[in-house]
Amino acid sequence: MATLNFYATVVSGAVVSGNFQLARAHLAGLLFPVVTSCAAYLQGSFDTTAANFLRLQNPLGSGDFTMATGPGSKCFGLVDVPFENLRIEMGVAQADTRTLTLIARY
């Protein structure tokens, strides 16, 4: 099974990353660099139109799919995400440009 990395950037002062455009991939993980401490949310859409991106529900319980990020780098495993277009929403504006990495298996 091939593994590919996809990259999206959160520019300085922004709260939403660029889009991860995946086609028929099985998601494996999401790598965060050192970021301004915040909660991060996973958004999904059936196309790349910005207005169609919505926060994803946590499949294991109620509430949004939330990732607690802090002063260190983190990696999150992703399972059962049905959308081919994803992006990350940060809880606070980032103090510097951040590049996020999404790992996908084909």
N, C-alpha and C positions, 0 to 999 in steps of 0.2 A: 504494500500500500504506500503510495507516494505521499510525502508531506511537503506542503508549500507554506511559505510565510507571506502574509499580506500586511501592509503598513498603512496607518492613518495617523494624521497629525492633529494635535490640539494646539493652535497657535497661542502665543502669549496673550493673556487677557480674555481668552475665549472659554466657553464651557462645553462645547460640542465638537467632537472629532470629525474628520472627514469620513467618507463612507468606505466600508469594507464591502467590496462587490465580489460575492462568491457565487459560483455556479456548481450546483450539485456536490458540494463539499460536505464532509462530515467534520464538524468542528471538534477541535481537540483542546485548545487552550488560548488564553489571552494573557499577554505579558505586558505589565505596566512598568515603565521606568520609575525613577524617583519622581513623585508628583507632589504638588501642593496638597496637603492632607484634606480629604473629603470623602464623601460617599460617591460612588460612580454607578451609573445605571446603564443597562443595555437597552438599546432601541432597535427595533426592526421595522422593515417595510417590504412590501411586495414589489416596489420599484424604487427608483432613485430620487423621486420628487421629495424635497425636504418636508413638505407639509404632511406627507404620509407616514413619516417615522413616528412611532409611538413606543413608550416604555413597555418592555416585555414583563409579563407576570412571572413570578417565581413558580415553577411547576411543582415544587415541593411544599408549597404553603401559600398563604395569602400575602399580598404585598408585591411590590416591584422586585425584579431581579436586581439586587443591590450588592455592590462590591465595596468593602471598606478598604480604602487605600490610605497609606500613611507615609511616613518619612523614608521608608525603604522600598525597594522594588518588590513587586509581587507577581505571582502567576495564578490565574484562575482557570479551573477546568470548566469547559462548557459542554453541556449535554442537551440533546433534544431541543435545539433552536431551529425552528422551521423556516426561517427567512433567509433569503439569499443576499439581502442588503441589510447591513448592520452598521451601527455607529455607537459611540460611547458618549454619554452625557455626564459631565463632571458636576458635582454639587457646588463647587466654587470656581471662580475664574482662576486659571493657572498663571503662576508668576513667571513662567518661561515656556517656550515651545516644547511640547512633549510628543514623542513618536511612540505610538502603541503598535504592538505586533500581535496579529491574530494567526494562530497556527491551524491549518486545515489539512485533513487527510482525504485522499481520493482513492 
